[in-house]
Amino acid sequence: MALVSRLAEVARYHEVIGNFVSQDLQVRYQRSFLGMLWTLLKPVMMIAILTVVFATLLRRDFKNFAVYLGAGLVAWELFSQTATTATTSIVRRGGPFFTKVYLPKAIFPFAMTFAALLNSLFFMAALLIVVLALGHPLTLWLLLLPYAILCFVVFCLGVSLWLACLTVYLRDLEHLVDVLLRAWFYLTPILYPLDAIPEKYWFLFKLNPMYHFVHLFQACIYYGREPDFLSMVCAPAIALFVFFSGAAVFFWRERDFVFLV
């Protein structure tokens, strides 16, 4: 019950979280000629470049590879942005506030996650443009996308709590996370489908938590079919475990933050 009450306290500060999200977006695009338009242009350019490299230069026979790629990237971008920004959210963003005003410390990693989510929604809008431009069919399974997003956001919130807390004690984690994300990206079926891997190794890829979340996005957007039952079960289970374990550890150790940052 204590954990639930602490989470409820964080929820009561939703306006503060909203302000931090707004500030993050303003800082990111200030003095930019195109401003917020980059939130649409950047993902389209990323999809186009990677499609040329992996579909054309490598001569992959893959129908509408740009849509497949975008479906995986929209999930990965949310995760990677959350991981990189939330890692230092307490050390760099929260520290100046701790001695001035009382705020639930969890609002800082939460704000970073929701800022990443907002960027991902713009990414989805850009992906929709790509889908329509290529004439890729959309099915009723697209209605399952909110479920995939909800599971993934819960997972990302948990990851943000874990990383924000651990970085207070292990400052090198900031640099280690960047390296691990690069390796993790290539170990997740985003640039290639799972069936491009010998079947005897599939179980190894399915041990990757990100596989299940990415698969949900790909099934809804690209394949237009029912996701694998394993991913339908594993995605919420992993999300809830990571979220509540991250929240428990974060609230357990947060009293130390004011002395360590």
Secondary structure, DSSP 8 states (H G I E B T S, - for coil): -HHHHHHHHHHHTHHHHHHHHHHHHHHHHTT-SSGGGHHHHHHHHHHHHHHIIIIIITT---TTHHHHHHHHHHHHHHHHHHHHHHTTIIIIIIHHHHTTS---TTHHHHHHHHHHHHHHHHHHHHHHHHHHHHT----GGGGGHHHHHHHHHHHHHHHHHHHHHHHHH-TTHHHHHHHHHHHHHHTSTTSS-GGGS-GGGHHHHHTSHHHHHHHHHHIIIII-S---HHHHHHHHHHHHHHHHHHHHHHHHHGGGHHHH-
